[in-house]
Amino acid sequence: MEHIVIIGNGIAGVTTARHIRKLSNKRITIISAETDYFFARTAIMYIYMGHMPYEHTKPYENYFWKKNRIELKRGFVKTVRHENKELVFSNGEIMNYDKLVLAVGSKSNKFGWPGQDLDGVLGLYNYQDLQTLEKIAPNNKVCKHAVIVGGGLIGIELVEMLRTRDISVTFLIREDNFWDIVLPQGESEMINRHIRNHHIDLRLRSNLKEILSDENGKARAVVIAETGEEIACDVVGLTAGVSPNVDFLKESGIELGHGIKVNRFLETNVTDVYAIGDCAEQHEAIGNRRTVEAVWYTGRMMGETLARTICGDKIQYNPGHWFNSAKFLDIEYQTYGWVFPKPRENETHFHWKHEDDTKCITICTESSTGKFLGINNFGIRMRHEVFDRWLTEERSTNYVIEHLQEANFEPEFYKKLETQILAAYNNQTVNA
């Protein structure tokens, strides 16, 4: 019986296993060094915040795996010997495979900062990070102050987590505004104000120089590069992005770039070895997408696609229209299509912000045709399937604005907002 081995029990690896089982009777083994069972990684923050216990973040009961004949192996793969189709574990154990799926995810970035490996310094990516955080920041008596370095989605999550336990936080962001490598200026400036309104010490244009140690090898302060200022702290969160977890493959013969190089079929350069999820790097970008996408839903889609290929129905990975969602403290964010920080050639942006400074939208339009290219929503929940359809139908921005009610998740609640948005859009169009 053909043996499919999957390294990694995140959403990409587990989705692959589930769909292979639906399509075949192949032998399936999932290997993980992180946890015994698959859990929802996006729920890590809610465990710390007390919204749910760890057990409730597991989508499947423990008996699910045996019932579906999916073998689980706890261990760390040290080496891949593809010539013999062997995996070597850190304890010396060897496992053979017929087809190998690398779904090994990411690791938190470190940029060689002095002191980055001290006690009290951590990222926020895996379950072990959560356990470490619980140990070093259980309350505001043990952890009086924390410094978070890096202004992306993981950074704002960690800030929110700590604030729920009344731990004071300094948030170091090297950019001019929060996440302005992704968000247009009006949006990132609104989030700046929102962060500060939550009593968070936001420091823009601030880089970490070093982390200082106490006599016991524990972080006691950070030094800001631009000013030399020392900020005393008990915890340092390094959240300046993630990168593919591929160091163990450097001598394997599997082609690497930033991640594990794959083609549109998610195949590596080695026969019967595939890569999916955060660790996979497309040889050529798909449309405007990045070659590496550390996004939950793309991992799931890659898993479904690869399962069909492994079971004899070879198809290309096609993620469709870009979308994503997140939360900045208590402001929900959604994006559909493409809205870049600054309009590109032949693009214009329409930006509207509500007077309460917690709701806004930005719509990107193709200038020459009026075609709708994308939208960012803050504080206004919209329907994914509606925008996905409009993007496929290549609707105009005029059409989208006039039909926003169809996309609103709660039409009655946002009826007044639609009127304001339409008036602002018409006024901008008249003045253009």
C-alpha positions as CSV (number, residue, x, y, z in Angstrom):
1,M,0.0,0.0,0.0
2,E,1.4,3.4,-1.0
3,H,2.6,5.4,2.1
4,I,1.9,9.1,2.1
5,V,3.9,11.0,4.8
6,I,3.1,14.5,5.7
7,I,5.5,16.6,7.8
8,G,3.4,19.2,9.6
9,N,0.0,19.0,11.3
10,G,-1.2,22.5,10.5
11,I,-4.2,23.4,8.3
12,A,-2.3,22.6,5.0
13,G,-1.0,19.2,6.1
14,V,-4.2,18.1,7.8
15,T,-6.4,19.2,4.9
16,T,-4.2,17.1,2.6
17,A,-4.6,14.0,4.8
18,R,-8.4,14.4,5.1
19,H,-8.9,14.8,1.4
20,I,-6.5,11.9,0.5
21,R,-8.6,9.7,2.8
22,K,-11.8,10.8,1.2
23,L,-10.4,9.9,-2.2
24,S,-8.4,6.7,-1.4
25,N,-7.3,4.0,0.9
26,K,-3.6,5.0,0.9
27,R,-1.6,4.7,4.1
28,I,-1.3,8.2,5.6
29,T,1.1,9.4,8.4
30,I,1.2,12.9,9.8
31,I,4.4,13.9,11.6
32,S,4.5,16.9,14.1
33,A,7.0,18.1,16.6
34,E,4.6,20.8,17.9
35,T,1.5,19.0,19.3
36,D,-0.1,15.6,19.3
37,Y,-3.2,16.8,17.5
38,F,-4.1,19.4,15.0
39,F,-5.5,22.7,16.5
40,A,-6.6,26.0,15.1
41,R,-3.4,28.1,15.2
42,T,-5.4,31.3,14.6
43,A,-7.0,30.7,18.0
44,I,-3.7,30.9,20.0
45,M,-4.5,34.4,21.1
46,Y,-8.0,33.4,22.4
47,I,-6.5,30.7,24.6
48,Y,-4.3,33.2,26.4
49,M,-7.1,35.7,26.6
50,G,-9.3,33.2,28.3
51,H,-11.9,33.0,25.6
52,M,-11.5,29.3,25.1
53,P,-9.4,26.4,26.4
54,Y,-6.9,24.6,24.2
55,E,-9.1,21.5,23.9
56,H,-11.8,23.6,22.2
57,T,-9.4,24.7,19.5
58,K,-9.1,21.2,18.2
59,P,-11.6,20.8,15.3
60,Y,-11.7,17.0,15.6
61,E,-12.1,14.7,18.5
62,N,-9.0,12.6,19.4
63,Y,-10.7,9.4,18.0
64,F,-11.1,11.1,14.6
65,W,-7.6,10.1,13.4
66,K,-7.8,6.4,14.2
67,K,-11.4,6.2,12.8
68,N,-10.1,7.7,9.5
69,R,-6.9,5.6,9.5
70,I,-4.6,8.6,9.7
71,E,-1.5,7.7,11.7
72,L,0.0,10.4,13.9
73,K,3.6,10.5,14.8
74,R,5.2,12.9,17.3
75,G,8.8,13.7,16.4
76,F,11.2,16.1,14.7
77,V,12.5,15.2,11.3
78,K,16.2,16.1,11.1
79,T,17.0,15.0,7.5
80,V,15.3,14.1,4.3
81,R,17.1,11.5,2.2
82,H,15.0,11.6,-1.0
83,E,17.3,9.2,-2.9
84,N,16.1,6.3,-0.6
85,K,12.8,8.0,0.3
86,E,13.8,8.1,4.0
87,L,13.2,10.5,6.8
88,V,15.7,10.6,9.7
89,F,14.3,11.8,13.0
90,S,16.3,13.6,15.7
91,N,16.4,10.4,17.8
92,G,17.9,8.4,14.9
93,E,14.7,6.7,13.9
94,I,14.1,6.2,10.2
95,M,10.7,6.2,8.4
96,N,10.2,5.4,4.7
97,Y,7.7,7.1,2.4
98,D,6.4,6.7,-1.1
99,K,5.3,10.3,-1.4
100,L,6.3,13.1,0.9
101,V,4.4,16.3,1.6
102,L,6.3,19.1,3.3
103,A,3.8,21.3,5.2
104,V,6.3,22.5,7.8
105,G,5.1,26.1,8.1
106,S,7.0,29.1,9.3
107,K,9.2,30.3,12.1
108,S,9.4,33.8,13.7
109,N,12.0,36.1,12.1
110,K,15.1,37.0,14.0
111,F,17.5,39.5,12.5
112,G,20.6,39.0,14.5
113,W,19.7,41.5,17.3
114,P,22.1,41.2,20.3
115,G,20.1,39.5,23.1
116,Q,17.5,38.0,20.8
117,D,18.0,34.5,22.4
118,L,17.7,35.7,26.0
119,D,15.1,34.3,28.4
120,G,11.9,36.4,28.2
121,V,12.3,36.9,24.4
122,L,9.8,35.0,22.2
123,G,7.8,35.0,19.0
124,L,4.2,34.1,18.6
125,Y,3.7,31.3,16.1
126,N,3.4,27.9,17.7
127,Y,1.9,26.3,20.7
128,Q,5.3,26.3,22.5
129,D,5.4,30.1,22.1
130,L,2.0,30.2,23.8
131,Q,3.2,28.1,26.7
132,T,6.3,30.3,27.1
133,L,4.2,33.4,27.1
134,E,1.9,31.9,29.8
135,K,4.9,31.2,31.9
136,I,6.7,34.6,31.6
137,A,3.6,36.9,31.4
138,P,0.9,35.3,33.5
139,N,-0.2,38.6,35.0
140,N,0.9,42.2,35.5
141,K,2.8,41.4,38.7
142,V,5.2,39.0,37.0
143,C,5.3,41.0,33.8
144,K,5.0,44.7,34.5
145,H,5.9,45.9,31.0
146,A,6.4,44.3,27.6
147,V,8.0,45.5,24.3
148,I,6.7,44.2,21.0
149,V,8.9,44.6,18.0
150,G,7.3,44.5,14.6
151,G,4.0,46.1,13.3
152,G,2.2,43.3,11.5
153,L,-0.7,41.1,12.3
154,I,1.1,38.9,14.8
155,G,2.4,42.0,16.6
156,I,-1.0,43.6,17.1
157,E,-2.4,40.2,18.3
158,L,0.3,39.9,20.9
159,V,-0.3,43.5,22.0
160,E,-4.0,42.8,22.4
161,M,-3.3,39.6,24.3
162,L,-1.0,41.3,26.9
163,R,-3.4,44.2,27.4
164,T,-6.2,41.8,28.4
165,R,-4.1,41.0,31.4
166,D,-3.4,44.7,32.1
167,I,0.2,44.4,31.1
168,S,1.5,47.7,29.8
169,V,3.0,47.6,26.3
170,T,5.4,49.5,24.1
171,F,4.9,48.8,20.4
172,L,8.0,49.4,18.2
173,I,7.3,49.9,14.5
174,R,10.0,50.8,12.0
175,E,7.6,52.2,9.4
176,D,6.0,55.6,9.3
177,N,2.6,54.2,10.1
178,F,1.2,50.8,11.3
179,W,1.4,48.2,8.6
180,D,1.9,50.8,5.9
181,I,3.6,48.3,3.6
182,V,0.1,46.8,3.1
183,L,-2.4,49.5,4.1
184,P,-3.0,52.9,2.4
185,Q,-2.1,55.9,4.5
186,G,-5.6,56.8,5.6
187,E,-6.2,53.3,7.0
188,S,-2.8,52.9,8.7
189,E,-3.1,56.4,10.3
190,M,-6.6,55.4,11.6
191,I,-5.1,52.3,13.2
192,N,-2.3,54.3,14.7
193,R,-4.9,56.4,16.6
194,H,-6.9,53.3,17.5
195,I,-3.8,51.7,19.0
196,R,-3.0,54.8,21.1
197,N,-6.6,55.1,22.2
198,H,-6.1,51.6,23.8
199,H,-3.3,53.0,26.1
200,I,-0.5,51.4,24.1
201,D,2.8,53.2,23.8
202,L,3.1,53.2,20.0
203,R,6.6,54.2,18.7
204,L,6.7,54.8,14.9
205,R,9.9,54.9,12.9
206,S,11.6,53.0,15.8
207,N,14.1,50.1,15.3
208,L,15.4,47.7,17.9
209,K,19.1,48.0,18.4
210,E,19.6,45.4,21.1
211,I,18.0,43.6,24.0
212,L,19.8,44.0,27.4
213,S,20.3,41.1,29.9
214,D,20.1,41.0,33.6
215,E,22.6,39.0,35.7
216,N,20.5,35.8,35.2
217,G,20.4,35.9,31.4
218,K,16.9,37.3,31.2
219,A,15.8,40.3,29.2
220,R,15.6,43.5,31.3
221,A,15.4,46.2,28.6
222,V,15.5,47.1,25.0
223,V,17.5,49.9,23.3
224,I,16.0,51.9,20.5
225,A,18.4,52.4,17.6
226,E,17.5,55.9,16.6
227,T,17.7,57.5,20.0
228,G,19.6,55.1,22.3
229,E,16.7,55.2,24.7
230,E,16.4,52.2,27.1
231,I,13.0,50.8,27.8
232,A,12.8,48.5,30.8
233,C,10.7,45.4,30.3
234,D,10.1,41.9,31.4
235,V,9.1,40.4,28.0
236,V,10.2,41.1,24.5
237,G,8.0,39.9,21.6
238,L,9.7,39.6,18.3
239,T,6.9,39.8,15.7
240,A,8.7,41.2,12.7
241,G,7.1,38.6,10.4
242,V,7.8,34.9,9.8
243,S,9.8,33.0,7.2
244,P,9.5,29.4,5.9
245,N,10.8,26.7,8.3
246,V,13.3,25.1,5.8
247,D,16.7,25.1,7.5
248,F,16.6,21.3,8.0
249,L,16.3,20.9,4.2
250,K,19.5,22.8,3.2
251,E,21.5,19.6,2.4
252,S,18.6,17.6,1.1
253,G,18.8,18.4,-2.6
254,I,15.3,19.8,-2.5
255,E,15.5,23.2,-4.2
256,L,15.1,26.1,-1.8
257,G,14.7,29.9,-2.3
258,H,13.1,31.8,0.5
259,G,10.9,28.7,0.9
260,I,10.6,25.4,-0.8
261,K,10.4,25.9,-4.6
262,V,7.3,24.5,-6.2
263,N,5.5,24.6,-9.5
264,R,1.8,25.2,-10.1
265,F,1.2,21.5,-9.2
266,L,3.0,22.1,-5.8
267,E,5.8,19.7,-6.9
268,T,9.3,20.3,-5.9
269,N,12.3,19.5,-8.1
270,V,12.4,16.0,-6.5
271,T,10.0,13.3,-7.7
272,D,7.3,12.4,-5.2
273,V,8.1,15.4,-2.9
274,Y,5.6,18.2,-2.6
275,A,5.4,21.4,-0.5
276,I,2.3,23.3,0.6
277,G,1.3,26.1,3.0
278,D,3.6,28.7,4.5
279,C,6.8,26.9,3.5
280,A,6.0,26.7,-0.2
281,E,7.4,29.2,-2.7
282,Q,6.0,29.4,-6.2
283,H,8.7,29.7,-8.9
284,E,6.5,32.5,-10.5
285,A,4.0,34.5,-8.6
286,I,0.3,33.8,-9.3
287,G,-1.0,37.2,-10.5
288,N,-0.4,39.9,-7.9
289,R,0.1,37.3,-5.1
290,R,3.4,36.9,-3.3
291,T,5.4,33.8,-4.1
292,V,5.1,32.7,-0.4
293,E,1.8,33.2,1.3
294,A,1.5,32.6,5.0
295,V,-2.3,32.7,5.0
296,W,-4.6,30.1,6.6
297,Y,-7.0,29.7,3.7
298,T,-4.4,29.3,1.0
299,G,-2.9,26.4,3.0
300,R,-6.3,24.8,3.1
301,M,-6.7,25.3,-0.7
302,M,-3.2,23.9,-1.4
303,G,-4.1,20.8,0.7
304,E,-7.3,20.1,-1.2
305,T,-5.5,20.6,-4.6
306,L,-2.6,18.4,-3.7
307,A,-4.8,15.6,-2.4
308,R,-6.4,15.3,-5.8
309,T,-3.0,15.2,-7.5
310,I,-1.7,12.5,-5.2
311,C,-4.8,10.5,-5.8
312,G,-4.4,10.6,-9.6
313,D,-6.4,13.7,-10.6
314,K,-3.5,16.1,-11.3
315,I,-4.6,19.7,-11.2
316,Q,-2.9,23.0,-10.8
317,Y,-3.2,25.2,-7.7
318,N,-5.5,28.1,-8.4
319,P,-6.3,30.2,-5.4
320,G,-8.7,32.6,-7.2
321,H,-9.3,36.2,-6.1
322,W,-7.2,37.5,-3.2
323,F,-9.0,38.0,0.1
324,N,-8.0,38.1,3.7
325,S,-9.3,39.2,7.1
326,A,-7.9,40.2,10.5
327,K,-8.6,42.2,13.6
328,F,-6.9,45.3,14.9
329,L,-7.9,45.2,18.6
330,D,-11.7,45.7,18.2
331,I,-11.7,46.8,14.5
332,E,-12.4,44.0,12.0
333,Y,-10.6,44.2,8.7
334,Q,-11.4,42.5,5.4
335,T,-9.8,42.9,1.9
336,Y,-11.1,41.6,-1.4
337,G,-9.1,41.9,-4.7
338,W,-6.2,44.3,-4.7
339,V,-5.7,47.6,-2.9
340,F,-2.1,48.5,-2.7
341,P,-0.7,51.1,-0.3
342,K,-0.4,53.6,-3.1
343,P,-2.3,53.5,-6.4
344,R,-0.2,52.0,-9.2
345,E,-0.2,53.2,-12.8
346,N,-3.7,53.5,-14.1
347,E,-5.3,53.1,-10.7
348,T,-7.2,55.5,-8.4
349,H,-8.3,55.1,-4.8
350,F,-11.5,56.3,-3.2
351,H,-11.2,56.6,0.6
352,W,-14.1,57.1,3.0
353,K,-13.8,57.3,6.8
354,H,-16.6,57.5,9.3
355,E,-16.6,60.4,11.8
356,D,-16.2,57.9,14.7
357,D,-12.7,57.1,13.4
358,T,-13.2,53.3,13.6
359,K,-14.8,52.6,10.2
360,C,-13.4,53.2,6.7
361,I,-13.2,51.8,3.3
362,T,-10.8,52.2,0.4
363,I,-11.8,51.1,-3.1
364,C,-9.3,50.7,-6.0
365,T,-10.4,51.4,-9.5
366,E,-8.8,50.9,-12.9
367,S,-8.7,54.5,-14.1
368,S,-9.1,53.9,-17.8
369,T,-12.1,51.6,-17.6
370,G,-13.7,52.3,-14.2
371,K,-13.3,48.5,-13.4
372,F,-13.5,47.6,-9.7
373,L,-10.1,46.1,-8.6
374,G,-10.5,45.7,-4.9
375,I,-11.7,47.0,-1.5
376,N,-10.5,47.3,2.1
377,N,-13.1,47.3,4.8
378,F,-12.5,48.4,8.4
379,G,-15.3,48.1,11.0
380,I,-17.9,47.2,8.3
381,R,-18.4,43.5,7.8
382,M,-19.0,42.6,4.1
383,R,-19.9,39.3,2.3
384,H,-16.9,37.5,0.7
385,E,-19.0,35.7,-1.9
386,V,-20.5,38.9,-3.2
387,F,-17.2,40.6,-3.8
388,D,-15.7,37.4,-5.2
389,R,-18.6,37.4,-7.8
390,W,-18.2,41.1,-8.6
391,L,-14.5,40.6,-9.2
392,T,-15.2,37.6,-11.5
393,E,-17.8,39.6,-13.4
394,E,-15.4,42.5,-13.7
395,R,-18.0,45.0,-12.4
396,S,-17.3,48.7,-12.4
397,T,-16.7,50.6,-9.1
398,N,-19.9,52.6,-9.9
399,Y,-21.8,49.4,-9.8
400,V,-20.2,48.2,-6.6
401,I,-20.9,51.5,-4.8
402,E,-24.5,51.5,-6.0
403,H,-25.0,47.9,-4.8
404,L,-23.1,47.9,-1.5
405,Q,-26.3,46.9,0.3
406,E,-26.0,43.5,-1.3
407,A,-22.6,43.0,0.2
408,N,-23.3,44.2,3.7
409,F,-23.4,41.5,6.3
410,E,-26.0,43.5,8.4
411,P,-27.8,45.7,5.9
412,E,-30.2,47.4,8.4
413,F,-27.4,48.3,10.7
414,Y,-25.2,49.9,8.0
415,K,-28.0,51.5,6.0
416,K,-27.0,55.0,7.1
417,L,-23.4,54.3,6.3
418,E,-24.2,53.3,2.7
419,T,-25.8,56.7,2.1
420,Q,-22.7,58.5,3.5
421,I,-20.4,56.4,1.3
422,L,-22.4,57.0,-1.8
423,A,-22.5,60.7,-1.2
424,A,-18.8,60.9,-0.6
425,Y,-18.1,58.8,-3.7
426,N,-20.3,61.0,-5.9
427,N,-18.7,64.1,-4.4
428,Q,-15.2,62.8,-5.2
429,T,-16.2,61.8,-8.7
430,V,-17.7,65.3,-9.4
431,N,-14.6,67.0,-8.1
432,A,-12.1,64.7,-9.9
